[in-house]
Amino acid sequence: MSEVPNLEERAAALDAVDELGKLREQFVLDDGTVYLDGNSLGALPSSVPGRVADVVEREWGRLRIRSWTESGWWTAPERIGDRIAPIVGAAAGQIVVGDSTSVNVFKALVGAVRLSGGPDAGRDEILVDSSTFPTDGYIAESAARMTGCTLRPTAPADIPGAVGPRTAAVLVNHVDYRTGRLHDLPGITAAVRAAGALAVWDLCHSAGALPVGLDEHGVDLAVGCTYKFLNGGPGSPAYLYVAERHQAVFDSPLPGWNSHAEPFGMRPGYAPADGALRGRVGTPDILSMLALEESLKVWDGVSVAAVREKSLALTDFFLECVAAHVPAGRVASVTPEVHAERGSQVALRCDGAAAVMDELIARGVVGDFRAPDVLRFGFTPLYVGFAEVERAARVLGEVLAR
Ligand SMILES: Cc1ncc(COP(=O)(O)O)c(C=O)c1O
């Protein structure tokens, strides 16, 4: 028991010097709950309800259709894309916001096969990471069928050795949603490009939690959601990144009127617009989109490097507190120890994990359960503190000691 006060004191000392600690005030959170599920649904930034009320009552209620131009609704997908860009290491003009991640995986992957030349150019295989989030796998399978390619599920670490002259495109999750493992985006992207194929990354579990460096590492296309570490709200729109060098030839499989060069020309024939907005499809979901835009304001002046530093400190401290508080042998971490391989979550394998998580939530520690036996805890550096981390591990220890 001697470690316990020591850990509490350490937590207090870490919170006292946490330069991101004050950002918590910008979120709607209650001190009775330790919220470790921001990797599933980010918390609500306090300024969003007022902004949404303004959009509904003034922009929609009073300005009505005038808001498409006067309130900047029409250009919101590119404008908000440019706000996300620095968070994922992209220069402006390469990200468009809209649709779900699933839909953007489809656009990106089919677009990537077309950019590679596809089967006509001898490139007739798509690689997908074998541990992928299910939707990516389902869509990759359909994209492969549609483009005349074969789908090869491949472990991320094996991708550099598996790509070759027949590879059209490779779809990889930057952080594994179940284990929290961070995959080697620079190395895998370089290997894919050296083989003449295109690298498509799913950033759902990394954007807003750690540096991504899309431009720096030469990523071809990327997608991600905005409701996790970007706190955009339930079902907030996803985004699509198309590297500038590909934009002139990016051929979207969903060429809706919003990506037409002259959308109000109402022409029967399709002619794509220039730039990132080539990734748009139909009318944007303005209410969700403008809630997201407001929520991104918490990022003003925040460095992703500082977020990463705190994220690693939080997950290190959580692992240390779990080792001290939880009876030996009750949990086993499946999240890598090595910082270079860790995202911003800790996943613990545990017998009876579903019931354990129910009990944790009843006691004010909110993580989530992933079948068959994983307790998942996400750490959002913008609003999670070290005392909360210690408390979460302590409550987990109490639940497992029963
Ligand atoms: C890695 C990953 N990809 C894709 C998705 C699916 O996103 P959407 O429901 O926005 O299509 C999720 C959802 O949690 C995810 O974690």
The ligand as a Gaussian input file, in Angstrom:
#p B3LYP/6-31G(d) Opt

LIG

0 1
 C      -10.163000       3.315000     -37.451000
 C      -11.587000       3.595000     -37.822000
 N      -11.918000       3.670000     -39.118000
 C      -13.187000       3.895000     -39.490000
 C      -14.190000       4.099000     -38.561000
 C      -15.615000       4.273000     -39.024000
 O      -15.934000       5.580000     -39.177000
 P      -17.378000       6.037000     -39.678000
 O      -18.372000       5.409000     -38.787000
 O      -17.278000       7.541000     -39.515000
 O      -17.548000       5.651000     -41.083000
 C      -13.870000       4.083000     -37.203000
 C      -14.921000       4.317000     -36.194000
 O      -14.738000       4.258000     -35.009000
 C      -12.534000       3.809000     -36.829000
 O      -12.185000       3.745000     -35.536000

